[in-house]
Amino acid sequence: MAPPKKKGAVCKSAKYYRDNPTARKKKAATDKKVNARSEQKSKRRELGRKNYAADKKGVNRSGKDLSHTSNGTIYKDSSKNRGSSKDTQGDKRARGKKK
């Protein structure tokens, strides 16, 4: 298991974008285009509805995210919901293999 991060520590990508404002602007523009897609909007709507329904039922979702998997949507620990090479096609294509 990896040692816990120090308080205030940032990951490599966050540090990179903090130090490179032009790259940060380019990434923000790309993210804006991706998040404006109709399929992304419908995905966020679906998650919002399911989270709302879970809250109405009294489900404890602290520390968990609703994750799109090949078996539908399920609650996962937020740390585990950061991409899986085994879960869905999109994740398989997005995650590189270590050599």
TIVEXMAR-74947 format. One record per residue (C-alpha): residue in one letter; x negated, y, z; residue number from 1. Coordinates in Angstrom, 2 decimals. Layout:
% residues N
SITE:A:X:Y:Z:NUM
...
% end
This chain:
% residues 99
SITE:M:0.00:0.00:0.00:1
SITE:A:-1.27:3.47:-0.86:2
SITE:P:-2.08:5.84:1.99:3
SITE:P:0.55:8.51:2.67:4
SITE:K:0.12:11.82:0.88:5
SITE:K:-1.10:14.78:2.86:6
SITE:K:1.45:17.46:3.54:7
SITE:G:1.35:20.04:0.77:8
SITE:A:-0.50:17.71:-1.63:9
SITE:V:0.64:17.82:-5.24:10
SITE:C:0.33:15.19:-7.94:11
SITE:K:-1.96:15.56:-10.97:12
SITE:S:0.76:16.65:-13.38:13
SITE:A:2.15:19.29:-10.99:14
SITE:K:-1.35:20.66:-10.49:15
SITE:Y:-1.94:20.69:-14.26:16
SITE:Y:1.24:22.63:-15.01:17
SITE:R:0.53:25.02:-12.16:18
SITE:D:-2.92:25.76:-13.61:19
SITE:N:-1.84:25.94:-17.30:20
SITE:P:1.03:28.42:-17.82:21
SITE:T:1.24:27.89:-21.60:22
SITE:A:1.64:24.13:-21.16:23
SITE:R:4.20:24.81:-18.43:24
SITE:K:6.26:27.00:-20.81:25
SITE:K:6.06:24.37:-23.54:26
SITE:K:7.22:21.64:-21.14:27
SITE:A:10.06:23.84:-19.87:28
SITE:A:11.23:24.41:-23.46:29
SITE:T:11.12:20.67:-24.18:30
SITE:D:12.98:19.85:-20.96:31
SITE:K:15.63:22.44:-21.82:32
SITE:K:16.24:20.80:-25.22:33
SITE:V:16.43:17.31:-23.70:34
SITE:N:18.82:18.39:-20.95:35
SITE:A:21.10:20.13:-23.48:36
SITE:R:21.77:16.86:-25.35:37
SITE:S:25.33:15.61:-25.14:38
SITE:E:24.24:12.14:-23.96:39
SITE:Q:22.21:13.70:-21.11:40
SITE:K:25.18:15.83:-20.08:41
SITE:S:27.52:12.83:-20.08:42
SITE:K:24.96:10.83:-18.06:43
SITE:R:24.79:13.61:-15.43:44
SITE:R:28.60:13.85:-15.36:45
SITE:E:28.90:10.09:-14.81:46
SITE:L:26.38:10.15:-11.95:47
SITE:G:28.10:13.14:-10.39:48
SITE:R:31.49:11.42:-10.47:49
SITE:K:30.12:8.23:-8.95:50
SITE:N:28.26:10.13:-6.21:51
SITE:Y:31.42:12.09:-5.43:52
SITE:A:33.43:8.85:-5.21:53
SITE:A:30.79:7.26:-2.96:54
SITE:D:30.89:10.31:-0.66:55
SITE:K:34.70:10.06:-0.46:56
SITE:K:34.36:6.39:0.57:57
SITE:G:31.80:7.30:3.23:58
SITE:V:28.85:5.50:1.64:59
SITE:N:25.51:6.45:3.19:60
SITE:R:23.40:7.45:0.18:61
SITE:S:20.57:9.16:2.02:62
SITE:G:17.23:8.41:0.37:63
SITE:K:18.94:6.72:-2.57:64
SITE:D:19.59:7.68:-6.20:65
SITE:L:22.21:6.31:-8.54:66
SITE:S:20.22:4.54:-11.24:67
SITE:H:21.20:3.51:-14.77:68
SITE:T:20.15:-0.12:-15.20:69
SITE:S:20.93:-2.89:-17.66:70
SITE:N:23.52:-4.11:-15.10:71
SITE:G:25.28:-0.74:-14.95:72
SITE:T:24.68:1.89:-12.29:73
SITE:I:23.42:0.93:-8.85:74
SITE:Y:21.99:2.76:-5.86:75
SITE:K:18.21:2.44:-5.56:76
SITE:D:15.67:3.97:-3.22:77
SITE:S:14.62:7.26:-4.76:78
SITE:S:10.98:6.18:-4.74:79
SITE:K:11.88:3.07:-6.79:80
SITE:N:14.05:5.03:-9.25:81
SITE:R:11.14:6.49:-11.19:82
SITE:G:11.13:4.25:-14.20:83
SITE:S:10.87:0.51:-14.51:84
SITE:S:9.25:-1.55:-17.23:85
SITE:K:11.83:-4.30:-16.64:86
SITE:D:15.11:-2.44:-16.37:87
SITE:T:16.44:-0.74:-19.51:88
SITE:Q:15.20:-0.31:-23.06:89
SITE:G:14.48:3.39:-22.57:90
SITE:D:12.27:2.62:-19.58:91
SITE:K:10.46:-0.14:-21.43:92
SITE:R:9.57:2.25:-24.25:93
SITE:A:8.70:5.14:-21.93:94
SITE:R:6.32:3.36:-19.56:95
SITE:G:2.85:2.56:-20.82:96
SITE:K:1.08:-0.65:-19.93:97
SITE:K:-2.14:-0.51:-17.96:98
SITE:K:-5.07:-2.08:-19.76:99
% end
